[in-house]
Amino acid sequence: TAMGMSAAVIFVMVLSTAVTYPIQRFVLEALGLEYLQTVVFILIIAALVQLIEIALRKYMPALHAALGVYLPLITTNCAVLGVAILNVDNGFNFIQSVTYGAMSGVGFLLAITIFASLRERIEFCEYPRCFEGFPIALISAGLIALAFMGFSGLKIW
């Protein structure tokens, strides 16, 4: 399920960056409508998510059923909108925007897969009863966040 959700998010991120770049550059900026950026981007992302939901329902009904209500929630995923807006803010060209979208999706895949594996592992581990449920999930998420913060210290020249 985590891999299917990640594939859908990667698909939406790549397509949304590919669609929002020309709309931002050739429509919004050309007409002086930059203030509509967020609304337009959300509408584009919502339309793409609906297309994915229709395709999954038709071609992969088991995955569609497994994702359930979480599939439409990709529309409200701040990472998808954030990638589209960051591409504009950073002044990326089309190729850089699409690459940034794809690699952000791969980062999402990594994070969601780690959390899914951790959640499954927690179900079969023994720990004090007072940590049962949300507390152990929160502690685990904090430790994973610390591990991800280690990536920010790496400098590749």
TORKOLLO-460445 format. One record per atom (N, C-alpha, C): residue number from 1; atom name; x, y, z negated. Coordinates in steps of 0.1 Angstrom, whole numbers, padded with zeros to 4 digits. Layout:
BEGIN
   resi   name       x       y       z
    NUM     CA       X       Y       Z
...
END
This chain:
BEGIN
   resi   name       x       y       z
      1      N    0008   -0012    0000
      1     CA    0000    0000    0000
      1      C    0009    0012    0000
      2      N    0019    0012   -0008
      2     CA    0028    0024   -0008
      2      C    0035    0026    0005
      3      N    0038    0016    0012
      3     CA    0045    0017    0025
      3      C    0034    0022    0035
      4      N    0022    0017    0035
      4     CA    0012    0022    0044
      4      C    0009    0037    0041
      5      N    0008    0041    0029
      5     CA    0005    0055    0025
      5      C    0017    0064    0030
      6      N    0029    0059    0028
      6     CA    0041    0066    0032
      6      C    0041    0068    0047
      7      N    0038    0057    0055
      7     CA    0037    0058    0069
      7      C    0027    0069    0074
      8      N    0016    0069    0067
      8     CA    0006    0079    0070
      8      C    0011    0093    0067
      9      N    0017    0095    0056
      9     CA    0023    0108    0052
      9      C    0034    0112    0062
     10      N    0043    0103    0066
     10     CA    0053    0106    0075
     10      C    0047    0111    0089
     11      N    0037    0103    0093
     11     CA    0030    0106    0106
     11      C    0024    0120    0105
     12      N    0017    0123    0094
     12     CA    0011    0136    0093
     12      C    0021    0147    0092
     13      N    0032    0145    0085
     13     CA    0042    0155    0084
     13      C    0049    0158    0097
     14      N    0052    0148    0105
     14     CA    0059    0150    0118
     14      C    0049    0157    0127
     15      N    0037    0152    0128
     15     CA    0027    0158    0137
     15      C    0023    0172    0133
     16      N    0022    0175    0120
     16     CA    0018    0188    0115
     16      C    0029    0198    0118
     17      N    0042    0194    0116
     17     CA    0052    0203    0119
     17      C    0053    0206    0134
     18      N    0051    0195    0142
     18     CA    0051    0197    0157
     18      C    0040    0206    0162
     19      N    0028    0205    0155
     19     CA    0017    0213    0160
     19      C    0018    0228    0154
     20      N    0022    0229    0141
     20     CA    0021    0242    0135
     20      C    0032    0251    0140
     21      N    0044    0246    0144
     21     CA    0054    0254    0150
     21      C    0050    0263    0161
     22      N    0044    0257    0172
     22     CA    0040    0265    0183
     22      C    0029    0274    0180
     23      N    0020    0270    0171
     23     CA    0008    0278    0168
     23      C    0013    0290    0160
     24      N    0023    0288    0151
     24     CA    0028    0299    0143
     24      C    0036    0309    0152
     25      N    0044    0303    0161
     25     CA    0053    0312    0169
     25      C    0045    0319    0180
     26      N    0037    0312    0187
     26     CA    0031    0317    0199
     26      C    0016    0323    0197
     27      N    0010    0319    0186
     27     CA   -0003    0325    0184
     27      C   -0004    0334    0172
     28      N    0000    0330    0160
     28     CA   -0001    0338    0149
     28      C    0008    0350    0149
     29      N    0021    0347    0152
     29     CA    0031    0358    0153
     29      C    0028    0368    0165
     30      N    0024    0362    0176
     30     CA    0021    0370    0188
     30      C    0009    0379    0186
     31      N    0000    0375    0178
     31     CA   -0012    0383    0176
     31      C   -0012    0391    0163
     32      N   -0001    0389    0155
     32     CA    0000    0396    0143
     32      C   -0009    0391    0132
     33      N   -0012    0378    0132
     33     CA   -0021    0371    0123
     33      C   -0013    0362    0113
     34      N   -0001    0366    0109
     34     CA    0007    0357    0100
     34      C    0000    0355    0087
     35      N   -0009    0364    0083
     35     CA   -0016    0362    0070
     35      C   -0026    0350    0070
     36      N   -0029    0345    0082
     36     CA   -0038    0333    0083
     36      C   -0030    0320    0083
     37      N   -0017    0321    0081
     37     CA   -0009    0309    0082
     37      C   -0014    0297    0073
     38      N   -0016    0300    0061
     38     CA   -0020    0289    0052
     38      C   -0033    0282    0056
     39      N   -0043    0291    0059
     39     CA   -0056    0285    0063
     39      C   -0055    0277    0076
     40      N   -0048    0282    0086
     40     CA   -0046    0275    0099
     40      C   -0038    0262    0096
     41      N   -0028    0262    0088
     41     CA   -0020    0250    0086
     41      C   -0028    0240    0079
     42      N   -0037    0244    0069
     42     CA   -0045    0234    0062
     42      C   -0055    0228    0072
     43      N   -0061    0236    0080
     43     CA   -0070    0230    0090
     43      C   -0064    0220    0099
     44      N   -0052    0223    0104
     44     CA   -0044    0214    0113
     44      C   -0041    0201    0105
     45      N   -0037    0202    0093
     45     CA   -0034    0190    0085
     45      C   -0046    0182    0083
     46      N   -0057    0188    0079
     46     CA   -0070    0181    0077
     46      C   -0074    0174    0090
     47      N   -0073    0180    0101
     47     CA   -0077    0174    0114
     47      C   -0068    0162    0117
     48      N   -0055    0163    0114
     48     CA   -0046    0151    0116
     48      C   -0049    0140    0107
     49      N   -0052    0143    0094
     49     CA   -0056    0132    0085
     49      C   -0069    0125    0089
     50      N   -0078    0133    0094
     50     CA   -0091    0127    0099
     50      C   -0088    0117    0111
     51      N   -0079    0121    0120
     51     CA   -0075    0113    0131
     51      C   -0068    0100    0126
     52      N   -0060    0101    0116
     52     CA   -0053    0089    0110
     52      C   -0064    0080    0104
     53      N   -0073    0086    0096
     53     CA   -0083    0078    0090
     53      C   -0092    0070    0100
     54      N   -0095    0077    0111
     54     CA   -0103    0070    0121
     54      C   -0095    0059    0127
     55      N   -0082    0061    0130
     55     CA   -0074    0051    0136
     55      C   -0072    0039    0127
     56      N   -0069    0042    0114
     56     CA   -0068    0031    0104
     56      C   -0080    0023    0102
     57      N   -0092    0030    0102
     57     CA   -0104    0023    0100
     57      C   -0107    0013    0112
     58      N   -0103    0017    0124
     58     CA   -0105    0009    0136
     58      C   -0095   -0002    0137
     59      N   -0082    0001    0136
     59     CA   -0071   -0008    0139
     59      C   -0066   -0016    0127
     60      N   -0066   -0010    0115
     60     CA   -0061   -0016    0103
     60      C   -0071   -0015    0092
     61      N   -0082   -0022    0093
     61     CA   -0092   -0021    0082
     61      C   -0088   -0025    0068
     62      N   -0079   -0034    0067
     62     CA   -0074   -0039    0054
     62      C   -0066   -0028    0048
     63      N   -0057   -0021    0055
     63     CA   -0049   -0010    0050
     63      C   -0059    0002    0046
     64      N   -0068    0004    0055
     64     CA   -0078    0015    0052
     64      C   -0085    0013    0039
     65      N   -0089    0000    0037
     65     CA   -0096   -0003    0025
     65      C   -0087   -0002    0013
     66      N   -0074   -0006    0014
     66     CA   -0065   -0006    0003
     66      C   -0062    0009   -0001
     67      N   -0061    0018    0009
     67     CA   -0058    0032    0006
     67      C   -0070    0039    0000
     68      N   -0081    0035    0005
     68     CA   -0094    0040   -0001
     68      C   -0095    0055   -0001
     69      N   -0097    0061   -0013
     69     CA   -0099    0075   -0014
     69      C   -0086    0083   -0013
     70      N   -0075    0076   -0014
     70     CA   -0062    0083   -0014
     70      C   -0058    0088    0000
     71      N   -0063    0082    0010
     71     CA   -0060    0086    0024
     71      C   -0065    0100    0027
     72      N   -0077    0104    0024
     72     CA   -0081    0118    0027
     72      C   -0074    0128    0018
     73      N   -0069    0123    0007
     73     CA   -0061    0132   -0002
     73      C   -0048    0137    0003
     74      N   -0043    0131    0014
     74     CA   -0031    0135    0021
     74      C   -0033    0150    0025
     75      N   -0046    0154    0028
     75     CA   -0049    0167    0032
     75      C   -0045    0177    0022
     76      N   -0047    0173    0009
     76     CA   -0044    0182   -0002
     76      C   -0030    0180   -0008
     77      N   -0022    0171   -0001
     77     CA   -0008    0169   -0006
     77      C    0000    0181   -0003
     78      N    0005    0187   -0014
     78     CA    0012    0200   -0013
     78      C    0025    0198   -0005
     79      N    0031    0186   -0005
     79     CA    0043    0183    0003
     79      C    0041    0185    0018
     80      N    0030    0181    0023
     80     CA    0027    0183    0037
     80      C    0026    0197    0041
     81      N    0018    0205    0033
     81     CA    0017    0219    0036
     81      C    0030    0226    0033
     82      N    0037    0222    0023
     82     CA    0050    0228    0019
     82      C    0060    0227    0030
     83      N    0060    0215    0036
     83     CA    0070    0213    0047
     83      C    0067    0222    0059
     84      N    0054    0224    0063
     84     CA    0050    0232    0074
     84      C    0054    0247    0071
     85      N    0052    0251    0059
     85     CA    0055    0265    0055
     85      C    0070    0268    0054
     86      N    0077    0258    0048
     86     CA    0091    0259    0047
     86      C    0098    0260    0061
     87      N    0093    0253    0070
     87     CA    0099    0254    0084
     87      C    0098    0268    0089
     88      N    0087    0275    0087
     88     CA    0085    0288    0091
     88      C    0094    0298    0083
     89      N    0094    0296    0070
     89     CA    0102    0305    0061
     89      C    0117    0304    0064
     90      N    0121    0292    0067
     90     CA    0136    0289    0069
     90      C    0140    0293    0084
     91      N    0130    0296    0092
     91     CA    0133    0300    0106
     91      C    0138    0288    0114
     92      N    0134    0276    0112
     92     CA    0138    0265    0119
     92      C    0132    0265    0133
     93      N    0140    0260    0143
     93     CA    0135    0258    0156
     93      C    0126    0246    0157
     94      N    0121    0242    0169
     94     CA    0111    0231    0170
     94      C    0118    0218    0166
     95      N    0130    0215    0171
     95     CA    0136    0202    0168
     95      C    0140    0201    0153
     96      N    0145    0212    0147
     96     CA    0148    0212    0133
     96      C    0135    0211    0124
     97      N    0124    0217    0129
     97     CA    0112    0215    0121
     97      C    0107    0201    0121
     98      N    0107    0195    0133
     98     CA    0102    0181    0133
     98      C    0111    0171    0125
     99      N    0124    0174    0126
     99     CA    0134    0166    0119
     99      C    0132    0168    0104
    100      N    0130    0180    0100
    100     CA    0128    0183    0086
    100      C    0115    0176    0081
    101      N    0104    0176    0089
    101     CA    0092    0170    0085
    101      C    0094    0155    0084
    102      N    0101    0149    0094
    102     CA    0103    0134    0093
    102      C    0112    0130    0081
    103      N    0122    0138    0078
    103     CA    0131    0134    0067
    103      C    0124    0137    0053
    104      N    0115    0147    0053
    104     CA    0107    0149    0041
    104      C    0098    0138    0038
    105      N    0092    0132    0049
    105     CA    0084    0121    0048
    105      C    0091    0108    0043
    106      N    0104    0107    0048
    106     CA    0112    0096    0043
    106      C    0115    0097    0028
    107      N    0117    0110    0024
    107     CA    0119    0112    0010
    107      C    0107    0109    0002
    108      N    0095    0112    0007
    108     CA    0082    0108    0001
    108      C    0081    0093    0000
    109      N    0085    0086    0011
    109     CA    0085    0071    0011
    109      C    0094    0066    0000
    110      N    0106    0071   -0001
    110     CA    0115    0067   -0012
    110      C    0109    0069   -0026
    111      N    0103    0080   -0028
    111     CA    0098    0083   -0042
    111      C    0086    0075   -0045
    112      N    0076    0073   -0035
    112     CA    0064    0066   -0038
    112      C    0067    0051   -0039
    113      N    0077    0046   -0032
    113     CA    0081    0032   -0033
    113      C    0087    0029   -0046
    114      N    0096    0038   -0051
    114     CA    0102    0036   -0064
    114      C    0091    0036   -0075
    115      N    0082    0046   -0074
    115     CA    0072    0046   -0085
    115      C    0062    0034   -0084
    116      N    0059    0029   -0072
    116     CA    0051    0017   -0071
    116      C    0058    0005   -0077
    117      N    0071    0004   -0074
    117     CA    0079   -0007   -0080
    117      C    0080   -0006   -0095
    118      N    0082    0006   -0100
    118     CA    0083    0008   -0114
    118      C    0070    0005   -0121
    119      N    0059    0009   -0115
    119     CA    0046    0007   -0121
    119      C    0043   -0008   -0122
    120      N    0047   -0016   -0111
    120     CA    0045   -0030   -0111
    120      C    0054   -0037   -0122
    121      N    0066   -0032   -0123
    121     CA    0075   -0037   -0133
    121      C    0070   -0035   -0147
    122      N    0065   -0023   -0149
    122     CA    0060   -0019   -0163
    122      C    0049   -0029   -0167
    123      N    0040   -0033   -0158
    123     CA    0030   -0042   -0161
    123      C    0034   -0055   -0168
    124      N    0046   -0060   -0164
    124     CA    0051   -0073   -0169
    124      C    0062   -0071   -0180
    125      N    0065   -0059   -0184
    125     CA    0075   -0057   -0194
    125      C    0069   -0056   -0208
    126      N    0078   -0059   -0218
    126     CA    0073   -0057   -0231
    126      C    0079   -0044   -0237
    127      N    0071   -0036   -0243
    127     CA    0075   -0024   -0249
    127      C    0066   -0021   -0261
    128      N    0070   -0012   -0270
    128     CA    0061   -0010   -0281
    128      C    0047   -0006   -0277
    129      N    0037   -0010   -0285
    129     CA    0023   -0008   -0282
    129      C    0020    0007   -0281
    130      N    0026    0015   -0289
    130     CA    0023    0030   -0289
    130      C    0027    0036   -0275
    131      N    0035    0030   -0267
    131     CA    0039    0035   -0254
    131      C    0030    0030   -0243
    132      N    0020    0022   -0246
    132     CA    0011    0016   -0236
    132      C    0004    0026   -0228
    133      N    0003    0024   -0215
    133     CA   -0005    0033   -0206
    133      C    0003    0045   -0202
    134      N   -0003    0056   -0204
    134     CA    0002    0069   -0199
    134      C    0016    0072   -0205
    135      N    0019    0070   -0218
    135     CA    0032    0074   -0223
    135      C    0043    0067   -0216
    136      N    0043    0054   -0213
    136     CA    0054    0047   -0207
    136      C    0055    0052   -0192
    137      N    0044    0055   -0186
    137     CA    0044    0060   -0172
    137      C    0051    0074   -0172
    138      N    0048    0082   -0182
    138     CA    0054    0096   -0183
    138      C    0069    0095   -0185
    139      N    0073    0086   -0194
    139     CA    0087    0085   -0197
    139      C    0095    0079   -0185
    140      N    0089    0070   -0178
    140     CA    0095    0064   -0166
    140      C    0096    0075   -0156
    141      N    0086    0083   -0154
    141     CA    0086    0093   -0144
    141      C    0097    0104   -0147
    142      N    0098    0107   -0160
    142     CA    0109    0116   -0164
    142      C    0123    0111   -0161
    143      N    0125    0098   -0163
    143     CA    0138    0092   -0160
    143      C    0141    0091   -0145
    144      N    0131    0088   -0137
    144     CA    0132    0089   -0123
    144      C    0135    0103   -0118
    145      N    0128    0113   -0124
    145     CA    0131    0127   -0120
    145      C    0145    0131   -0123
    146      N    0150    0126   -0135
    146     CA    0164    0129   -0138
    146      C    0174    0123   -0128
    147      N    0170    0111   -0123
    147     CA    0178    0104   -0113
    147      C    0178    0112   -0100
    148      N    0166    0117   -0096
    148     CA    0165    0124   -0084
    148      C    0173    0138   -0085
    149      N    0173    0143   -0097
    149     CA    0180    0156   -0099
    149      C    0195    0154   -0096
    150      N    0200    0142   -0098
    150     CA    0214    0139   -0095
    150      C    0217    0142   -0080
    151      N    0207    0140   -0071
    151     CA    0210    0143   -0057
    151      C    0213    0157   -0054
    152      N    0207    0166   -0062
    152     CA    0210    0180   -0060
    152      C    0224    0184   -0063
    153      N    0231    0176   -0070
    153     CA    0245    0179   -0073
    153      C    0255    0175   -0062
    154      N    0250    0167   -0053
    154     CA    0258    0162   -0042
    154      C    0260    0173   -0031
    155      N    0272    0175   -0027
    155     CA    0275    0185   -0016
    155      C    0281    0178   -0005
    156      N    0275    0178    0007
    156     CA    0281    0172    0018
    156      C    0285    0183    0028
    157      N    0297    0184    0031
    157     CA    0302    0195    0039
    157      C    0301    0191    0054
END
